[in-house]
Amino acid sequence: MIDQELQELFDYTDTLIKELVEDGTNEEVHHTIEHHFSSEDFNALEQAAVTAFKMGLEVEEPEEAELEDGTKVFAFDIVTEQALEAEIINDEVKAMYELAKKCKIDYDGWGTYFEE
């Protein structure tokens, strides 16, 4: 059974892909997918980044960010290139979600760019 948080991430995938297609993104090309991670604990975030790197994933440098409520967090992205297909992206989402849970950091979903 899929937990509620993971199901919400899957629903987001469906919505974002639908919106991109409606806006005319090029479905024939791979899209840059950025999976977002954050934590108030830099050491936990750094360990997650090292774990992801050891898994062969492309990890961007951690940086400090500020949430809307003023809370300081540390964040990094894992970047992949994928077809704009929900099944493929949701497989990644599940892996990223599990990585975040294992490392006790937050997985903040994913984003991409419009492709012409």
N, C-alpha and C positions, 0 to 999 in steps of 0.2 A: 504494500500500500504506500502511496506517495503522501508525504506530509503536506500540510496546507501551504507552508512557505514555498516549497518546491513547486507545487501546483500553480501558485500565483506567478512564479517565474516562468513556467511553461505557458501560462495564459498571456503573459507579457510578450513572450516570443511570438506567439500567434498574432497578437495585436500589432506589434512593431513591423513584422514582415508584411502584414496586410496593408498597413499605412504606407510603407515604402513602395510597395507594388502599385498602390492607388496613385501615388505621387509620380510614378513613372521611372523608378530606379531600374537599372539594367539588370534583369534577372539572370542574364546569361553569363555574367562575370562573377568571380569570387569577390566577396566583400571583406573588408578588414573588420574583424570582430574584436572589440575591446571588452574584456571581462574585468569588472571593477571590484577591488578589495579594499577594506579599511579596518583600522583598529586604533584605539587610543593607546595600546601597548605596542611601542615600536619593536621591541624584541620579538613578540609574537608575530608581528607583520613580517619582520625580516626573516624569521624562520620559515614562514609560509612561502616567501619569495624564493628562498634557497631550495626548499622542497620542490617547488614548481620548476625551478631551473634544472634541478637534478632529474626531473621527469622529462626533460627535453623541451619544455615550453619556453616561449619568448616572453621574458619578464622585463617590464620597464622599471626604471629606477624608482624606488619609493620616494615620496615627497610628503611634506606636511600640508594639510589642508584645514580649512575651518568650516564647520557645519553652520547651517542657518541660525542655530541657537548660540553660536559662538564657541562651541566645543572644538578643541583642537584634536585632530586625528592624523594618522599617517595613512597613506594610500599608495597602491600601485595597481597597474593593469597587466593582465596577461593578454597578448595579442595573437590572434590566429587569422588565417585567410580561409573562408569557407563559402560554399554555395549558400544562397539565401533560401535554405530549406529547413523547415521547423524541426524535422527529425534529427538532422545533423547538428543543428545548433542546440537543441534540447539535450542531446547526448553530451555536448560540451558543458552546458549549463549544469547538468547533474554532476559531472566530474568536478566542476569548479565549486559547486555547492558543498560537495563532500570534502574537498580539500579545505575549504574554509571551516567547516565544522570540525574536522580533524585538528586543524591548527588553532582553533578557538579565535577566529577573526570573522569579520562580516563579509559576506559576498553581496555586493550591491547591484548585481545584475550585469547586463551587457548593453552595448550600444554599437552603432556602426555609422557609416556615412553613405549619403546618397551617391550612387554611381551612375554616370551617364553612359 
